[in-house]
Amino acid sequence: MGDVSEQLRNDIVTGRFPPGERLVELQLTERYGVGRAAVRSAIVELSTEGLVEHETNRGATVRRVSLASAIEIAEARSVLEGLLARRAAERATSAERDELTTIVAEMRTAVSADRQTDYSELNRALHRRIREISGHSTAAELVANLLDRGAHHRYRLAMVPGRSADSVVEHAAIVEAIVAGDGDRAATAMHAHLGSVQAALRTWVEPSP
């Protein structure tokens, strides 16, 4: 069941099942090659995470997240990920600092080549490694849940022309502070990055359902 949950979660956060789409049990059993019980358990699990809405007699659908909620998610992430960046700066080994530096270099290459999908994946990888390096499991779990809930808006933001060029500069500042072992600067750089995410979201117009 855990594997089915992970597959369904990935399909939702990557946009294969967009917000508002109905999740049909029979189709999911065929897609994942499992029985209905496993699919139902996965839907229940993702309902508790806020990715799926399940209503009696109406079935399950991918949860719609409003722009207002997406902004709140970015605000909450700023607090939590600032803490994680600070802890990562204090705890990162030499090898981990080199790894983060390499990811940023790959992000710059992706931006130069206009490979938006690759950049988005590298973005996710960088934030994930900062969470892991921080060693703060509680904050990391909370952030992972917030990222899943706001995935649709994050992918949409990543595809905005010019956004990745600004974003890579922000991520480079975070990593430079972590590499320098400067927790205060790392937290400040993370706050600035997620502040820019909030500012970008506030310029959008809520789409019609």
Protein Blocks (a to p, Z undefined) as FASTA:
>chain_A
ZZmmmmmmmmmmnomagghiacdfklmmmmnopafklmmmmmmmmmmnopaccdehkbpa
dddddfklmmmmmmmmmmmmmmmmmmmmmmocfklmmmmmmmmmmmmmmmmnopaklmmm
mmmmmmmmmmmmnopaklmmmmmmmmmmmmmmmmmmmmpghklmmmmmmmmmmmmmmmno
paklmmmmmmmmmmmmmmmmmmpccddZZ
